[in-house]
């Protein structure tokens, strides 16, 4: 049984001194620029995606996702363990805000537990 041989008459891709082809260098450059854009501000990229995909409903989507995570935690580890996870996350965020110089959570709780000024 004679099979025809397949030949491709294409020029070998041009390579630089290190042996990399132009196409591979371009792909690496595109990937690096994309990672640089996304890596610089990943939250801004996610926010832009949310705004573009769900215009006017960004908070509903985020809260729905948060509700899904809480539901999965409740079923997987139980009520009290889920509360402990939420408390640990809140404490971690509060410490991070203190280190950043913007203690919003601590200010919130100080406002709740601080002295009441009735204006008398």
C-alpha positions, -999 to +999 in steps of 0.1 A: +000+000+000+016+032-011+009+062+010+016+096-004+042+116+014+031+149+028+055+177+023+051+213+034+070+239+014+073+267+040+102+287+049+117+280+083+107+307+107+133+334+113+151+330+145+172+353+165+206+346+181+190+328+210+170+306+186+136+322+193+113+327+164+096+361+157+062+346+164+072+332+198+088+366+207+056+384+197+035+359+217+057+364+248+055+402+245+017+401+241+014+378+272+038+400+292+019+432+284-015+415+292-001+402+325+013+436+333-020+453+327-040+427+346-013+422+373-010+459+380-046+463+391-065+429+392-094+444+412-098+471+386-098+445+359-125+425+377-145+456+384-144+466+347-155+431+337-184+432+362-194+467+350-192+456+313-210+422+318-236+432+344-242+470+340-261+484+369-261+451+388-225+448+400-234+447+437-262+422+432-237+398+414-210+403+441-235+397+469-249+367+451-215+352+448-208+360+485-241+342+494-230+312+474-197+310+493-215+313+526-240+286+516-212+262+506-194+269+538-225+263+559-231+229+542-195+219+542-183+229+577-214+238+596-229+270+612-204+277+640-174+270+619-187+293+592-192+321+618-156+315+631-143+318+595-163+350+590-149+364+623-114+356+614-117+372+579-132+403+595-104+405+620-078+400+593-094+428+571-095+451+601-058+445+609-050+451+572-069+483+572-051+495+603-017+488+586-029+506+555-039+536+577-076+534+569-093+515+598-129+516+586-141+484+604-126+496+637-141+530+633-175+514+626-173+494+658-160+523+679-190+543+666-214+515+677-199+510+711-187+545+718-204+570+742-238+582+730-239+620+726-276+630+730-267+667+728-277+674+765 
